[in-house]
């Protein structure tokens, strides 16, 4: 007898660019993908840090200021608490390495290799003046919220991080 089970799907909005929240998002995504669940991640506003290349962004004065304030790629994400001007990121990195926990860039790469689909929010990219070419190549597309809502409607699980 053939197994006609439909593959389960997970749709996730990633709103935060904080180290701990991005870690949680990618740990959930990789765990689900490793369990044969189709995963769609929709990155919006501060969560876009996870998809940015290591480059400055912004064209207008305000966009350039925002680009400076939010400079850096995924490796520059700081914890939501205990940032201490970057010291928290160093402390967390040291603690994670001592426990053999994958780094945030490693988790993102693992998600990509497991087939997790990464999408940037076009509206947030427009507001924050982050052009598509400043995003990592593995971003499937830059889309609007209607696309994500369609994905969420077809999914068995939805998360907002």
N, CA, C and O of each residue as an XYZ file, in Angstrom:
644
protein
N       0.840     -1.191      0.000
C       0.000      0.000      0.000
C       0.881      1.248      0.000
O       1.798      1.357      0.814
N       0.615      2.173     -0.889
C       1.414      3.394     -1.011
C       1.098      4.351      0.126
O      -0.034      4.432      0.602
N       2.124      5.070      0.547
C       1.958      6.062      1.605
C       1.588      7.397      0.955
O       2.433      8.054      0.347
N       0.322      7.789      1.087
C      -0.172      9.021      0.475
C      -0.162     10.203      1.425
O      -0.852     11.195      1.190
N       0.615     10.107      2.496
C       0.678     11.193      3.469
C       1.280     12.442      2.843
O       2.322     12.392      2.189
N       0.608     13.547      3.055
C       1.106     14.836      2.595
C       2.269     15.267      3.499
O       2.200     15.106      4.717
N       3.329     15.811      2.905
C       4.473     16.281      3.678
C       4.047     17.452      4.557
O       3.386     18.377      4.083
N       4.417     17.417      5.821
C       4.089     18.507      6.746
C       4.891     19.749      6.386
O       5.988     19.665      5.834
N       4.308     20.917      6.715
C       4.946     22.195      6.406
C       4.970     23.088      7.638
O       4.058     23.063      8.464
N       6.032     23.874      7.742
C       6.181     24.865      8.803
C       6.469     26.205      8.141
O       7.320     26.294      7.255
N       5.764     27.243      8.567
C       5.993     28.607      8.077
C       6.390     29.467      9.275
O       5.735     29.436     10.316
N       7.474     30.236      9.116
C       7.998     31.005     10.236
C       8.296     32.448      9.822
O       8.960     32.688      8.814
N       7.799     33.397     10.605
C       8.188     34.797     10.462
C       9.352     35.023     11.411
O       9.268     34.690     12.593
N      10.437     35.587     10.896
C      11.578     35.935     11.742
C      11.673     37.454     11.736
O      12.134     38.058     10.767
N      11.230     38.063     12.836
C      11.146     39.510     12.991
C      12.363     40.052     13.738
O      12.777     41.188     13.507
N      12.929     39.257     14.619
C      14.028     39.718     15.469
C      15.382     39.437     14.832
O      15.565     38.432     14.145
N      16.313     40.330     15.068
C      17.693     40.138     14.648
C      18.605     39.828     15.821
O      19.828     39.835     15.679
N      18.014     39.553     16.989
C      18.803     39.223     18.178
C      19.404     37.829     18.050
O      18.767     36.915     17.528
N      20.619     37.675     18.523
C      21.343     36.412     18.462
C      20.525     35.249     19.002
O      20.395     34.219     18.341
N      19.975     35.406     20.196
C      19.244     34.303     20.827
C      17.985     33.933     20.056
O      17.643     32.754     19.964
N      17.297     34.915     19.504
C      16.070     34.631     18.757
C      16.390     34.030     17.390
O      15.685     33.137     16.921
N      17.456     34.522     16.751
C      17.870     33.919     15.480
C      18.335     32.481     15.695
O      18.060     31.605     14.875
N      19.041     32.243     16.803
C      19.455     30.871     17.128
C      18.219     29.977     17.246
O      18.171     28.892     16.667
N      17.223     30.442     17.999
C      15.999     29.658     18.180
C      15.327     29.384     16.837
O      14.892     28.263     16.576
N      15.241     30.408     15.985
C      14.595     30.252     14.684
C      15.307     29.202     13.835
O      14.661     28.332     13.251
N      16.637     29.282     13.766
C      17.379     28.333     12.940
C      17.440     26.937     13.562
O      17.492     25.947     12.832
N      17.436     26.839     14.872
C      17.406     25.518     15.517
C      16.064     24.835     15.227
O      16.024     23.649     14.900
N      14.970     25.591     15.347
C      13.649     25.029     15.028
C      13.591     24.639     13.550
O      13.125     23.552     13.208
N      14.066     25.533     12.677
C      14.013     25.276     11.232
C      14.832     24.045     10.854
O      14.360     23.204     10.088
N      16.051     23.926     11.379
C      16.890     22.779     11.014
C      16.337     21.494     11.620
O      16.394     20.437     10.992
N      15.808     21.577     12.822
C      15.201     20.392     13.434
C      14.009     19.902     12.637
O      13.835     18.702     12.423
N      13.188     20.850     12.201
C      12.010     20.484     11.404
C      12.436     19.925     10.049
O      11.920     18.896      9.612
N      13.375     20.596      9.382
C      13.826     20.125      8.071
C      14.462     18.744      8.170
O      14.267     17.905      7.290
N      15.223     18.502      9.239
C      15.835     17.180      9.434
C      14.781     16.115      9.703
O      15.034     14.924      9.524
N      13.595     16.550     10.134
C      12.476     15.629     10.382
C      11.559     15.516      9.173
O      10.420     15.064      9.289
N      12.062     15.930      8.006
C      11.324     15.832      6.749
C      10.097     16.742      6.696
O       9.084     16.399      6.088
N      10.202     17.895      7.336
C       9.152     18.914      7.282
C       9.637     20.019      6.355
O      10.779     20.466      6.462
N       8.776     20.462      5.449
C       9.113     21.555      4.536
C       9.056     22.868      5.315
O       8.037     23.182      5.931
N      10.153     23.639      5.287
C      10.243     24.857      6.100
C      10.410     26.090      5.222
O      11.262     26.140      4.334
N       9.562     27.092      5.499
C       9.653     28.401      4.865
C       9.919     29.419      5.961
O       9.167     29.497      6.933
N      10.994     30.206      5.810
C      11.317     31.273      6.760
C      11.173     32.614      6.034
O      11.757     32.819      4.971
N      10.385     33.526      6.625
C      10.115     34.847      6.073
C      10.749     35.869      7.015
O      10.278     36.064      8.136
N      11.815     36.519      6.557
C      12.574     37.450      7.386
C      12.111     38.871      7.124
O      12.092     39.330      5.981
N      11.734     39.569      8.200
C      11.237     40.928      8.072
C      11.917     41.838      9.083
O      12.400     41.369     10.113
N      11.958     43.102      8.805
C      12.606     44.133      9.616
C      13.935     43.667     10.186
O      14.831     43.333      9.412
N      14.104     43.628     11.486
C      15.418     43.343     12.091
C      15.880     41.919     11.790
O      17.079     41.642     11.832
N      14.971     41.033     11.495
C      15.334     39.664     11.144
C      16.122     39.586      9.836
O      16.804     38.593      9.579
N      16.029     40.633      9.009
C      16.764     40.646      7.744
C      18.272     40.548      7.945
O      18.997     40.174      7.023
N      18.753     40.882      9.149
C      20.189     40.758      9.439
C      20.684     39.351      9.106
O      21.818     39.176      8.658
N      19.842     38.364      9.322
C      20.234     36.969      9.082
C      20.480     36.681      7.602
O      21.122     35.685      7.269
N      19.980     37.537      6.714
C      20.115     37.307      5.278
C      21.083     38.272      4.594
O      21.421     38.101      3.423
N      21.521     39.279      5.334
C      22.394     40.294      4.741
C      23.828     39.801      4.589
O      24.333     39.016      5.392
N      24.465     40.294      3.523
C      25.899     40.099      3.375
C      26.599     41.081      4.315
O      25.965     41.988      4.854
N      27.876     40.902      4.506
C      28.654     41.782      5.376
C      28.990     43.058      4.599
O      30.087     43.198      4.058
N      28.030     43.982      4.554
C      28.172     45.205      3.786
C      27.241     46.271      4.338
O      26.234     45.956      4.972
N      27.575     47.529      4.097
C      26.696     48.622      4.501
C      25.552     48.743      3.509
O      25.681     48.366      2.344
N      24.428     49.276      3.985
C      23.256     49.457      3.134
C      22.759     50.889      3.264
O      23.247     51.654      4.095
N      21.796     51.238      2.443
C      21.167     52.554      2.499
C      21.649     53.474      1.404
O      22.834     53.502      1.071
N      20.699     54.243      0.837
C      21.028     55.231     -0.191
C      20.764     56.636      0.319
O      21.593     57.529      0.143
N      19.615     56.838      0.949
C      19.280     58.166      1.472
C      20.051     58.403      2.772
O      20.675     57.488      3.310
N      20.001     59.623      3.260
C      20.679     59.943      4.514
C      20.181     59.034      5.644
O      20.976     58.437      6.370
N      18.858     58.941      5.781
C      18.272     58.104      6.841
C      18.603     56.626      6.619
O      18.889     55.901      7.572
N      18.562     56.186      5.365
C      18.901     54.801      5.054
C      20.340     54.472      5.398
O      20.631     53.387      5.901
N      21.249     55.415      5.124
C      22.665     55.210      5.459
C      22.866     55.162      6.971
O      23.646     54.351      7.470
N      22.166     56.030      7.697
C      22.255     56.016      9.166
C      21.775     54.666      9.690
O      22.417     54.067     10.552
N      20.640     54.187      9.167
C      20.117     52.884      9.578
C      21.106     51.780      9.223
O      21.304     50.849     10.003
N      21.721     51.877      8.059
C      22.718     50.898      7.642
C      23.911     50.862      8.571
O      24.459     49.794      8.845
N      24.319     52.031      9.062
C      25.435     52.097     10.017
C      25.012     51.508     11.361
O      25.760     50.744     11.971
N      23.814     51.865     11.819
C      23.324     51.363     13.108
C      23.131     49.854     13.091
O      23.362     49.183     14.097
N      22.708     49.322     11.952
C      22.447     47.883     11.824
C      23.542     47.191     11.028
O      23.298     46.160     10.400
N      24.738     47.746     11.050
C      25.833     47.214     10.227
C      26.137     45.769     10.569
O      25.882     45.294     11.676
N      26.674     45.111      9.607
C      27.095     43.738      9.834
C      26.092     42.719      9.352
O      24.937     43.021      9.053
N      26.580     41.514      9.291
C      25.778     40.393      8.836
C      25.341     39.567     10.037
O      25.307     40.066     11.162
N      25.014     38.329      9.801
C      24.519     37.435     10.845
C      25.525     37.272     11.993
O      25.137     37.061     13.142
N      26.810     37.373     11.670
C      27.835     37.185     12.700
C      27.891     38.345     13.688
O      28.541     38.232     14.727
N      27.226     39.454     13.389
C      27.222     40.617     14.283
C      25.965     40.686     15.155
O      25.764     41.668     15.869
N      25.130     39.665     15.103
C      23.929     39.642     15.943
C      24.344     39.543     17.405
O      25.214     38.751     17.768
N      23.708     40.357     18.232
C      23.983     40.351     19.668
C      22.795     39.769     20.414
O      21.676     39.804     19.903
N      23.009     39.236     21.606
C      21.885     38.708     22.377
C      20.890     39.811     22.731
O      21.264     40.976     22.866
N      19.621     39.432     22.879
C      18.571     40.379     23.242
C      18.819     41.006     24.603
O      18.430     42.149     24.846
N      19.454     40.274     25.474
C      19.847     40.774     26.793
C      21.347     40.610     26.917
O      21.933     39.750     26.258
N      21.963     41.402     27.730
C      23.386     41.277     28.044
C      24.288     41.515     26.843
O      25.291     40.822     26.677
N      23.946     42.482     26.007
C      24.782     42.766     24.845
C      26.109     43.394     25.253
O      27.157     43.020     24.725
N      26.080     44.334     26.174
C      27.288     44.990     26.685
C      28.186     45.491     25.565
O      29.403     45.317     25.623
N      27.604     46.109     24.550
C      28.395     46.676     23.467
C      29.195     45.656     22.680
O      30.294     45.968     22.222
N      28.683     44.458     22.508
C      29.372     43.409     21.753
C      30.025     42.365     22.632
O      30.327     41.265     22.168
N      30.247     42.691     23.896
C      30.865     41.735     24.812
C      29.965     40.516     25.027
O      30.454     39.394     25.167
N      28.654     40.741     25.053
C      27.706     39.631     25.221
C      27.797     38.627     24.092
O      27.713     37.420     24.314
N      27.972     39.137     22.859
C      28.119     38.257     21.698
C      29.359     37.376     21.860
O      29.321     36.178     21.582
N      30.451     37.980     22.311
C      31.697     37.233     22.539
C      31.504     36.182     23.632
O      31.925     35.035     23.480
N      30.860     36.582     24.745
C      30.625     35.654     25.857
C      29.764     34.469     25.413
O      30.089     33.316     25.695
N      28.662     34.767     24.716
C      27.782     33.696     24.244
C      28.523     32.781     23.281
O      28.378     31.560     23.344
N      29.313     33.366     22.391
C      30.090     32.558     21.447
C      31.037     31.615     22.170
O      31.150     30.442     21.814
N      31.711     32.128     23.177
C      32.645     31.315     23.960
C      31.896     30.196     24.697
O      32.350     29.052     24.725
N      30.758     30.531     25.287
C      29.964     29.535     26.010
C      29.434     28.465     25.064
O      29.430     27.282     25.405
N      28.988     28.871     23.879
C      28.445     27.916     22.910
C      29.550     26.994     22.389
O      29.344     25.788     22.255
N      30.716     27.561     22.097
C      31.829     26.722     21.628
C      32.220     25.684     22.682
O      32.538     24.544     22.343
N      32.196     26.077     23.960
C      32.570     25.136     25.022
C      31.578     23.983     25.136
O      31.913     22.931     25.681
N      30.367     24.170     24.630
C      29.327     23.121     24.658
C      29.105     22.506     23.284
O      28.150     21.757     23.080
N      29.991     22.824     22.339
C      29.904     22.315     20.961
C      28.575     22.658     20.281
O      28.020     21.845     19.542
N      28.079     23.852     20.533
C      26.862     24.333     19.887
C      27.269     25.067     18.616
O      28.206     25.865     18.631
N      26.581     24.806     17.537
C      26.875     25.449     16.254
C      26.694     26.957     16.367
O      25.830     27.436     17.101
N      27.514     27.694     15.636
C      27.378     29.144     15.596
C      26.165     29.507     14.744
O      25.616     28.669     14.029
N      25.766     30.751     14.834
C      24.637     31.217     14.034
C      24.899     31.086     12.532
O      24.020     30.605     11.816
N      26.077     31.494     12.018
C      26.335     31.260     10.582
C      26.319     29.776     10.224
O      25.861     29.411      9.141
N      26.805     28.927     11.101
C      26.773     27.482     10.832
C      25.346     26.954     10.798
O      25.014     26.117      9.959
N      24.500     27.438     11.706
C      23.093     27.012     11.720
C      22.380     27.463     10.448
O      21.585     26.717      9.877
N      22.669     28.690     10.008
C      22.047     29.167      8.773
C      22.481     28.290      7.599
O      21.655     27.920      6.765
N      23.775     27.957      7.530
C      24.271     27.109      6.451
C      23.644     25.718      6.506
O      23.316     25.135      5.473
N      23.485     25.200      7.702
C      22.848     23.893      7.868
C      21.407     23.951      7.360
O      20.947     23.025      6.693
N      20.691     25.041      7.674
C      19.317     25.202      7.197
C      19.280     25.203      5.669
O      18.431     24.555      5.058
N      20.200     25.929      5.070
C      20.276     25.991      3.603
C      20.513     24.591      3.031
O      19.845     24.176      2.085
N      21.459     23.882      3.612
C      21.783     22.533      3.122
C      20.635     21.548      3.313
O      20.511     20.586      2.556
N      19.795     21.783      4.322
C      18.639     20.918      4.565
C      17.427     21.318      3.722
O      16.375     20.686      3.815
N      17.568     22.357      2.904
C      16.493     22.753      2.005
C      15.499     23.744      2.573
O      14.430     23.934      1.994
N      15.821     24.387      3.699
C      14.945     25.420      4.247
C      14.911     26.576      3.253
O      15.950     27.010      2.756
N      13.713     27.068      2.970
C      13.546     28.163      2.017
C      13.576     29.494      2.767
O      12.781     29.722      3.678
N      14.504     30.370      2.372
C      14.691     31.671      3.012
C      14.139     32.771      2.107
O      14.525     32.872      0.942
N      13.233     33.598      2.645
C      12.624     34.689      1.901
C      12.810     35.998      2.660
O      12.660     36.040      3.881
N      13.137     37.063      1.937
C      13.199     38.395      2.528
C      11.890     39.122      2.291
O      11.249     38.941      1.256
N      11.498     39.940      3.246
C      10.292     40.765      3.122
C      10.634     41.991      2.278
O      11.420     42.840      2.699
N      10.051     42.078      1.105
C      10.367     43.169      0.183
C      10.036     44.524      0.781
O      10.815     45.463      0.620
N       8.894     44.659      1.473
C       8.523     45.945      2.053
C       9.556     46.399      3.080
O       9.963     47.560      3.078
N       9.985     45.486      3.961
C      10.992     45.834      4.965
C      12.315     46.197      4.299
O      13.005     47.119      4.734
N      12.659     45.476      3.252
C      13.895     45.783      2.523
C      13.817     47.173      1.898
O      14.803     47.909      1.894
N      12.644     47.536      1.369
C      12.460     48.867      0.787
C      12.589     49.936      1.873
O      13.296     50.926      1.686
N      11.912     49.742      3.005
C      11.945     50.724      4.094
C      13.362     50.898      4.631
O      13.814     52.023      4.845
N      14.060     49.792      4.849
C      15.406     49.832      5.416
C      16.492     50.046      4.360
O      17.679     50.096      4.683
N      16.079     50.173      3.095
C      16.977     50.405      1.965
C      18.058     49.330      1.859
O      19.252     49.618      1.772
N      17.589     48.076      1.870
C      18.477     46.927      1.685
C      18.141     46.310      0.330
O      17.135     45.611      0.209
N      18.958     46.553     -0.686
C      18.667     45.973     -2.007
C      18.958     44.481     -2.049
O      19.726     43.965     -1.237
N      18.344     43.800     -2.993
C      18.493     42.342     -3.128
C      19.958     41.922     -3.244
O      20.348     40.885     -2.707
N      20.761     42.708     -3.932
C      22.163     42.326     -4.129
C      22.986     42.379     -2.837
O      24.121     41.903     -2.813
N      22.433     42.950     -1.773
C      23.122     42.982     -0.477
C      22.724     41.788      0.397
O      23.138     41.680      1.551
N      21.911     40.892     -0.180
C      21.466     39.697      0.535
C      22.288     38.497      0.068
O      22.837     38.501     -1.034
N      22.367     37.471      0.918
C      23.094     36.262      0.542
C      22.419     35.622     -0.671
O      21.216     35.778     -0.881
N      23.194     34.915     -1.449
C      22.696     34.316     -2.691
C      21.619     33.262     -2.454
O      20.794     33.015     -3.334
N      21.615     32.647     -1.293
C      20.669     31.552     -1.014
C      19.246     32.016     -0.722
O      18.354     31.184     -0.554
N      19.015     33.335     -0.657
C      17.646     33.835     -0.488
C      16.871     33.435     -1.742
O      17.263     33.773     -2.859
N      15.776     32.718     -1.546
C      14.988     32.232     -2.681
C      14.394     33.401     -3.455
O      14.469     33.448     -4.683
N      13.799     34.350     -2.718
C      13.183     35.520     -3.352
C      12.882     36.549     -2.275
O      12.885     36.253     -1.080
N      12.625     37.757     -2.732
C      12.161     38.822     -1.843
C      10.688     39.010     -2.184
O      10.338     39.322     -3.322
N       9.840     38.819     -1.200
C       8.402     38.699     -1.443
C       7.611     39.591     -0.496
O       8.158     40.160      0.448
N       6.330     39.700     -0.764
C       5.433     40.464      0.090
C       4.729     39.570      1.092
O       4.852     38.346      1.061
N       3.996     40.207      1.970
C       3.316     39.478      3.036
C       2.255     38.526      2.482
O       1.986     37.488      3.087
N       1.654     38.861      1.351
C       0.633     37.978      0.772
C       1.229     36.604      0.456
O       0.574     35.579      0.645
N       2.471     36.589     -0.024
C       3.140     35.314     -0.292
C       3.293     34.519      0.994
O       3.011     33.321      1.026
N       3.742     35.186      2.058
C       3.930     34.470      3.318
C       2.596     33.972      3.869
O       2.520     32.850      4.368
N       1.556     34.779      3.787
C       0.243     34.352      4.294
C      -0.218     33.101      3.552
O      -0.770     32.187      4.164
N      -0.001     33.054      2.259
C      -0.345     31.857      1.484
C       0.434     30.644      1.996
O      -0.131     29.561      2.155
N       1.723     30.826      2.252
C       2.546     29.740      2.785
C       2.033     29.303      4.157
O       1.943     28.108      4.441
N       1.700     30.271      5.001
C       1.210     29.965      6.347
C      -0.121     29.217      6.298
O      -0.348     28.301      7.088
N      -1.002     29.605      5.371
C      -2.294     28.926      5.236
C      -2.120     27.468      4.850
O      -2.910     26.617      5.257
N      -1.096     27.178      4.071
C      -0.856     25.815      3.614
C      -0.022     25.001      4.604
O       0.234     23.817      4.387
N       0.398     25.649      5.693
C       1.291     24.985      6.649
C       0.545     24.370      7.826
O      -0.550     24.797      8.192
N       1.169     23.362      8.399
C       0.607     22.700      9.587
C       0.995     23.460     10.855
O       0.303     23.389     11.870
N       2.108     24.187     10.782
C       2.622     24.922     11.946
C       3.063     26.308     11.493
O       3.599     26.472     10.397
N       2.831     27.306     12.349
C       3.286     28.667     12.085
C       3.970     29.188     13.358
O       3.480     28.991     14.469
N       5.110     29.855     13.166
C       5.851     30.440     14.273
C       6.156     31.894     13.964
O       6.297     32.281     12.804
N       6.255     32.697     15.020
C       6.644     34.110     14.903
C       7.762     34.328     15.913
O       7.539     34.227     17.119
N       8.953     34.625     15.428
C      10.109     34.790     16.323
C      10.726     36.156     16.098
O      11.712     36.503     16.748
